């Protein structure tokens, strides 16, 4: 979507003017990955209008391949206005004008699988699934197991205002269980499935090879199946020979394909077509609790498809006793898989202290930093630290996108020992030539 950012703090009713920018979880991830030096394609649909021209041109200017973006001659490009307050607070306001938009008409017929098939990683979010029945059908096709499927990365990205029918819990659980890498906030998991602690979330989401639970200012915890192997050999630096991947590649690398294919998000408005106000939190920390335990395993490779319901739609994956997770309006009651300790490697990494300028966009940046580390074949702790550093770059600037630190600098910070990492304090300007601030 086209985003209009306020020129000063305050309620939408009080802000006199706005600055035009680009917005959307998947396009944010695409631009951040391109800035980090990866080959990225963004796939979506926009209107054949001036705002669509602006989106395509602006995303391309970040170094992203937009050749597979569709232009809809009959539906407009969506726009939205927001305040600059933290999404986790009631002060955050978002108003969408995008009923009947081009993106809401995405479907398996309008987004051919060939446009994403050559990627090493395909990044999706739960926002797309909420836009329409056709968008949900597209998400199910992209996450279905098939030979040569890209590594599927899925950010749950629950936005309560989009799920008017109360079906978010079952749908997002099904899609997450189909993915290879899943990002979810502890606050999201509590709203959706009634679990907030990392070990309990892993018990519910045992299928993904990698699960990253974001805990706001407390940091993040990654669960990785020890038997998992990733088809993601690291990228060679320009003029350099490729590094040996941390894990064996399941498919031969293809020099001509894009590394990452993020999908575009566009939030669904009210059925009546009017604006929707919404506040949602990325960084809300859950209540404290015991250290994370180890989660259950799942077979290597893509998660199996969920069984079909009588109406042909995918139902939630069965729980261990063979019964399906019950779906209700609102939050589901989800029975977790039994914990099989010792099958996961669990990596908790605290977040550095950050002087926050704008709290919006950190979740998308975190995903981009983590996926960049995955493409480079970095170890799990370093991937998480790169996620935190990418999030800090956005938190210390205005807007949803930020200039990332140079790779050499990010690598140096990510390699700090635990004591030095624990005293790291990042403020405005740290990604440029200014030195980062370390406090005792």
PyMOL commands that set and color helices and strands:
alter all, ss='L'
color gray80, all
select helices_A, chain A and resi 25-35+50-61+103-105+113-115+126-129+133-143+160-162+168-178+186-193+198-204+216-218+362-375+380-395+407-414+418-422
alter helices_A, ss='H'
color red, helices_A
select strands_A, chain A and resi 2-6+18-22+40-43+45-47+70-72+79-82+94-97+121-125+151-155+181-185+210-214+220-225+260-263+344-349+353-354+424-426+437-438
alter strands_A, ss='S'
color yellow, strands_A
deselect
rebuild
show_as cartoon
